[in-house]
């Protein structure tokens, strides 16, 4: 299993409940395909660097997980199909990035 990190931006017209529902949908999708969710961070409503679909803000969410490489294609396909998702990026973490992510999570717990 490889460790991955996905950041996705949801449209700002969603209510808090709808945003949380979308995040739970993607978490559930990963878990049903055998992925192990490590961490989920809600970064909140942030200004975009450039407008996407005439929107200047979006809800940012980070999901860290371990999964087989075959899971990623299906996961990204669902992201593309969901009209609530403005953009997404999935990155495979090497051992150094995974160590950094773990250190960052631990610092966040202490704070």
Secondary structure as GFF3:
##gff-version 3
##sequence-region A 1 111
A	DSSP	beta_strand	2	11	.	.	.	ID=ss1
A	DSSP	alpha_helix	16	32	.	.	.	ID=ss2
A	DSSP	beta_strand	36	52	.	.	.	ID=ss3
A	DSSP	beta_strand	55	67	.	.	.	ID=ss4
A	DSSP	alpha_helix	69	81	.	.	.	ID=ss5
A	DSSP	beta_strand	85	93	.	.	.	ID=ss6
A	DSSP	alpha_helix	95	110	.	.	.	ID=ss7
###
